[in-house]
């Protein structure tokens, strides 16, 4: 039986409408004061890095969000993308982005 021809092309996830694709930051296993948390307890992470924005958002100056921005988001409307083993990619409605981290200067 001949081997299947496996494609090595990368898949791309492009958000549609008023949505962004983001990579959620790692959940913390230690508090700021240095207390280590058990594996079953994690501090919920609501920050992430924008991987891609939809064409609609990119064309609209009312949304000051760009690729690679670090953002604070409400995870209730986030849709997980089963694309990677660690499953940290999410499609998020832009209205669930509540803040963008910017450096002064």
Rosetta constraint file for C-alpha pairs under 8 A:
AtomPair CA 13 CA 21 HARMONIC 7.71 0.50
AtomPair CA 14 CA 21 HARMONIC 7.40 0.50
AtomPair CA 14 CA 52 HARMONIC 6.85 0.50
AtomPair CA 14 CA 53 HARMONIC 7.51 0.50
AtomPair CA 14 CA 54 HARMONIC 6.59 0.50
AtomPair CA 15 CA 19 HARMONIC 5.66 0.50
AtomPair CA 15 CA 20 HARMONIC 5.64 0.50
AtomPair CA 15 CA 21 HARMONIC 6.07 0.50
AtomPair CA 15 CA 52 HARMONIC 7.16 0.50
AtomPair CA 15 CA 53 HARMONIC 6.34 0.50
AtomPair CA 15 CA 54 HARMONIC 4.94 0.50
AtomPair CA 15 CA 91 HARMONIC 6.72 0.50
AtomPair CA 16 CA 20 HARMONIC 7.91 0.50
AtomPair CA 16 CA 54 HARMONIC 5.22 0.50
AtomPair CA 16 CA 55 HARMONIC 7.34 0.50
AtomPair CA 16 CA 56 HARMONIC 7.60 0.50
AtomPair CA 17 CA 54 HARMONIC 6.28 0.50
AtomPair CA 17 CA 55 HARMONIC 7.70 0.50
AtomPair CA 17 CA 56 HARMONIC 6.02 0.50
AtomPair CA 17 CA 57 HARMONIC 7.63 0.50
AtomPair CA 18 CA 54 HARMONIC 6.65 0.50
AtomPair CA 18 CA 56 HARMONIC 6.44 0.50
AtomPair CA 18 CA 57 HARMONIC 6.05 0.50
AtomPair CA 18 CA 93 HARMONIC 5.94 0.50
AtomPair CA 18 CA 94 HARMONIC 5.58 0.50
AtomPair CA 18 CA 95 HARMONIC 7.98 0.50
AtomPair CA 19 CA 53 HARMONIC 6.65 0.50
AtomPair CA 19 CA 54 HARMONIC 6.03 0.50
AtomPair CA 19 CA 57 HARMONIC 7.53 0.50
AtomPair CA 19 CA 91 HARMONIC 6.50 0.50
AtomPair CA 19 CA 92 HARMONIC 5.44 0.50
AtomPair CA 19 CA 93 HARMONIC 4.27 0.50
AtomPair CA 19 CA 94 HARMONIC 4.97 0.50
AtomPair CA 20 CA 50 HARMONIC 6.95 0.50
AtomPair CA 20 CA 51 HARMONIC 7.64 0.50
AtomPair CA 20 CA 52 HARMONIC 5.87 0.50
AtomPair CA 20 CA 53 HARMONIC 4.47 0.50
AtomPair CA 20 CA 54 HARMONIC 6.05 0.50
AtomPair CA 20 CA 91 HARMONIC 5.67 0.50
AtomPair CA 20 CA 92 HARMONIC 5.41 0.50
AtomPair CA 20 CA 93 HARMONIC 6.43 0.50
AtomPair CA 20 CA 94 HARMONIC 6.25 0.50
AtomPair CA 21 CA 50 HARMONIC 6.05 0.50
AtomPair CA 21 CA 51 HARMONIC 5.43 0.50
AtomPair CA 21 CA 52 HARMONIC 5.08 0.50
AtomPair CA 21 CA 53 HARMONIC 6.27 0.50
AtomPair CA 21 CA 89 HARMONIC 6.90 0.50
AtomPair CA 21 CA 90 HARMONIC 5.68 0.50
AtomPair CA 21 CA 91 HARMONIC 4.52 0.50
AtomPair CA 21 CA 92 HARMONIC 6.30 0.50
AtomPair CA 22 CA 48 HARMONIC 6.15 0.50
AtomPair CA 22 CA 49 HARMONIC 5.43 0.50
AtomPair CA 22 CA 50 HARMONIC 4.31 0.50
AtomPair CA 22 CA 51 HARMONIC 4.97 0.50
AtomPair CA 22 CA 52 HARMONIC 6.91 0.50
AtomPair CA 22 CA 89 HARMONIC 5.68 0.50
AtomPair CA 22 CA 90 HARMONIC 5.44 0.50
AtomPair CA 22 CA 91 HARMONIC 6.45 0.50
AtomPair CA 22 CA 92 HARMONIC 7.31 0.50
AtomPair CA 23 CA 48 HARMONIC 5.34 0.50
AtomPair CA 23 CA 49 HARMONIC 5.30 0.50
AtomPair CA 23 CA 50 HARMONIC 6.47 0.50
AtomPair CA 23 CA 51 HARMONIC 6.52 0.50
AtomPair CA 23 CA 88 HARMONIC 5.36 0.50
AtomPair CA 23 CA 89 HARMONIC 4.55 0.50
AtomPair CA 23 CA 90 HARMONIC 6.39 0.50
AtomPair CA 24 CA 45 HARMONIC 7.46 0.50
AtomPair CA 24 CA 46 HARMONIC 7.41 0.50
AtomPair CA 24 CA 47 HARMONIC 6.08 0.50
AtomPair CA 24 CA 48 HARMONIC 4.10 0.50
AtomPair CA 24 CA 49 HARMONIC 6.54 0.50
AtomPair CA 24 CA 88 HARMONIC 5.22 0.50
AtomPair CA 24 CA 89 HARMONIC 6.37 0.50
AtomPair CA 24 CA 90 HARMONIC 7.31 0.50
AtomPair CA 25 CA 45 HARMONIC 6.70 0.50
AtomPair CA 25 CA 46 HARMONIC 7.77 0.50
AtomPair CA 25 CA 47 HARMONIC 5.78 0.50
AtomPair CA 25 CA 48 HARMONIC 4.79 0.50
AtomPair CA 25 CA 49 HARMONIC 7.21 0.50
AtomPair CA 25 CA 88 HARMONIC 7.61 0.50
AtomPair CA 26 CA 45 HARMONIC 7.21 0.50
AtomPair CA 27 CA 42 HARMONIC 6.40 0.50
AtomPair CA 27 CA 43 HARMONIC 6.41 0.50
AtomPair CA 27 CA 44 HARMONIC 6.51 0.50
AtomPair CA 27 CA 45 HARMONIC 5.46 0.50
AtomPair CA 28 CA 42 HARMONIC 6.22 0.50
AtomPair CA 28 CA 43 HARMONIC 5.85 0.50
AtomPair CA 28 CA 44 HARMONIC 7.86 0.50
AtomPair CA 28 CA 45 HARMONIC 7.47 0.50
AtomPair CA 29 CA 36 HARMONIC 6.09 0.50
AtomPair CA 29 CA 37 HARMONIC 5.32 0.50
AtomPair CA 29 CA 38 HARMONIC 7.46 0.50
AtomPair CA 29 CA 39 HARMONIC 7.40 0.50
AtomPair CA 29 CA 41 HARMONIC 7.81 0.50
AtomPair CA 29 CA 42 HARMONIC 5.99 0.50
AtomPair CA 29 CA 43 HARMONIC 7.26 0.50
AtomPair CA 30 CA 34 HARMONIC 5.88 0.50
AtomPair CA 30 CA 35 HARMONIC 5.47 0.50
AtomPair CA 30 CA 36 HARMONIC 4.40 0.50
AtomPair CA 30 CA 37 HARMONIC 5.56 0.50
AtomPair CA 31 CA 35 HARMONIC 5.27 0.50
AtomPair CA 31 CA 36 HARMONIC 6.61 0.50
AtomPair CA 31 CA 37 HARMONIC 7.49 0.50
AtomPair CA 37 CA 41 HARMONIC 6.09 0.50
AtomPair CA 37 CA 42 HARMONIC 6.93 0.50
AtomPair CA 38 CA 42 HARMONIC 7.81 0.50
AtomPair CA 46 CA 72 HARMONIC 5.63 0.50
AtomPair CA 46 CA 73 HARMONIC 5.44 0.50
AtomPair CA 46 CA 74 HARMONIC 6.56 0.50
AtomPair CA 46 CA 75 HARMONIC 6.76 0.50
AtomPair CA 47 CA 70 HARMONIC 7.03 0.50
AtomPair CA 47 CA 71 HARMONIC 5.52 0.50
AtomPair CA 47 CA 72 HARMONIC 4.49 0.50
AtomPair CA 47 CA 73 HARMONIC 6.10 0.50
AtomPair CA 48 CA 70 HARMONIC 5.64 0.50
AtomPair CA 48 CA 71 HARMONIC 5.54 0.50
AtomPair CA 48 CA 72 HARMONIC 6.69 0.50
AtomPair CA 48 CA 73 HARMONIC 7.68 0.50
AtomPair CA 49 CA 67 HARMONIC 7.95 0.50
AtomPair CA 49 CA 68 HARMONIC 5.63 0.50
AtomPair CA 49 CA 69 HARMONIC 5.62 0.50
AtomPair CA 49 CA 70 HARMONIC 4.42 0.50
AtomPair CA 49 CA 71 HARMONIC 6.19 0.50
AtomPair CA 50 CA 66 HARMONIC 7.06 0.50
AtomPair CA 50 CA 67 HARMONIC 5.11 0.50
AtomPair CA 50 CA 68 HARMONIC 4.86 0.50
AtomPair CA 50 CA 69 HARMONIC 5.38 0.50
AtomPair CA 50 CA 70 HARMONIC 6.40 0.50
AtomPair CA 50 CA 71 HARMONIC 7.32 0.50
AtomPair CA 51 CA 67 HARMONIC 5.54 0.50
AtomPair CA 51 CA 68 HARMONIC 5.96 0.50
AtomPair CA 52 CA 66 HARMONIC 7.76 0.50
AtomPair CA 52 CA 67 HARMONIC 5.41 0.50
AtomPair CA 52 CA 68 HARMONIC 7.94 0.50
AtomPair CA 53 CA 57 HARMONIC 6.32 0.50
AtomPair CA 53 CA 58 HARMONIC 6.39 0.50
AtomPair CA 53 CA 65 HARMONIC 7.84 0.50
AtomPair CA 53 CA 66 HARMONIC 6.88 0.50
AtomPair CA 53 CA 67 HARMONIC 6.53 0.50
AtomPair CA 54 CA 58 HARMONIC 6.28 0.50
AtomPair CA 55 CA 59 HARMONIC 6.14 0.50
AtomPair CA 56 CA 60 HARMONIC 6.41 0.50
AtomPair CA 57 CA 61 HARMONIC 7.81 0.50
AtomPair CA 57 CA 63 HARMONIC 6.31 0.50
AtomPair CA 57 CA 65 HARMONIC 7.93 0.50
AtomPair CA 58 CA 63 HARMONIC 7.81 0.50
AtomPair CA 58 CA 65 HARMONIC 7.95 0.50
AtomPair CA 58 CA 66 HARMONIC 7.49 0.50
AtomPair CA 65 CA 69 HARMONIC 6.76 0.50
AtomPair CA 65 CA 100 HARMONIC 7.42 0.50
AtomPair CA 69 CA 100 HARMONIC 6.82 0.50
AtomPair CA 69 CA 101 HARMONIC 7.14 0.50
AtomPair CA 70 CA 100 HARMONIC 6.03 0.50
AtomPair CA 70 CA 101 HARMONIC 5.54 0.50
AtomPair CA 70 CA 102 HARMONIC 8.00 0.50
AtomPair CA 71 CA 97 HARMONIC 6.75 0.50
AtomPair CA 71 CA 98 HARMONIC 7.54 0.50
AtomPair CA 71 CA 99 HARMONIC 5.64 0.50
AtomPair CA 71 CA 100 HARMONIC 4.42 0.50
AtomPair CA 71 CA 101 HARMONIC 5.82 0.50
AtomPair CA 72 CA 97 HARMONIC 6.08 0.50
AtomPair CA 72 CA 98 HARMONIC 5.73 0.50
AtomPair CA 72 CA 99 HARMONIC 5.08 0.50
AtomPair CA 72 CA 100 HARMONIC 6.36 0.50
AtomPair CA 72 CA 101 HARMONIC 7.75 0.50
AtomPair CA 73 CA 96 HARMONIC 5.55 0.50
AtomPair CA 73 CA 97 HARMONIC 4.40 0.50
AtomPair CA 73 CA 98 HARMONIC 5.40 0.50
AtomPair CA 73 CA 99 HARMONIC 7.06 0.50
AtomPair CA 74 CA 78 HARMONIC 7.73 0.50
AtomPair CA 74 CA 96 HARMONIC 5.13 0.50
AtomPair CA 74 CA 97 HARMONIC 6.51 0.50
AtomPair CA 74 CA 98 HARMONIC 7.03 0.50
AtomPair CA 75 CA 92 HARMONIC 7.77 0.50
AtomPair CA 75 CA 96 HARMONIC 7.41 0.50
AtomPair CA 77 CA 92 HARMONIC 6.34 0.50
AtomPair CA 77 CA 93 HARMONIC 6.77 0.50
AtomPair CA 77 CA 96 HARMONIC 7.08 0.50
AtomPair CA 78 CA 90 HARMONIC 5.87 0.50
AtomPair CA 78 CA 91 HARMONIC 5.70 0.50
AtomPair CA 78 CA 92 HARMONIC 4.58 0.50
AtomPair CA 78 CA 93 HARMONIC 7.12 0.50
AtomPair CA 79 CA 90 HARMONIC 5.30 0.50
AtomPair CA 79 CA 91 HARMONIC 5.12 0.50
AtomPair CA 79 CA 92 HARMONIC 6.41 0.50
AtomPair CA 80 CA 87 HARMONIC 7.05 0.50
AtomPair CA 80 CA 88 HARMONIC 7.43 0.50
AtomPair CA 80 CA 89 HARMONIC 6.05 0.50
AtomPair CA 80 CA 90 HARMONIC 4.42 0.50
AtomPair CA 80 CA 91 HARMONIC 6.49 0.50
AtomPair CA 81 CA 87 HARMONIC 6.70 0.50
AtomPair CA 81 CA 88 HARMONIC 7.77 0.50
AtomPair CA 81 CA 89 HARMONIC 5.42 0.50
AtomPair CA 81 CA 90 HARMONIC 5.40 0.50
AtomPair CA 81 CA 91 HARMONIC 6.97 0.50
AtomPair CA 82 CA 87 HARMONIC 5.94 0.50
AtomPair CA 82 CA 89 HARMONIC 7.69 0.50
AtomPair CA 83 CA 87 HARMONIC 6.65 0.50
AtomPair CA 83 CA 89 HARMONIC 7.47 0.50
AtomPair CA 84 CA 88 HARMONIC 7.51 0.50
AtomPair CA 84 CA 89 HARMONIC 7.68 0.50
AtomPair CA 92 CA 96 HARMONIC 6.66 0.50
AtomPair CA 92 CA 97 HARMONIC 7.74 0.50
AtomPair CA 93 CA 97 HARMONIC 7.37 0.50
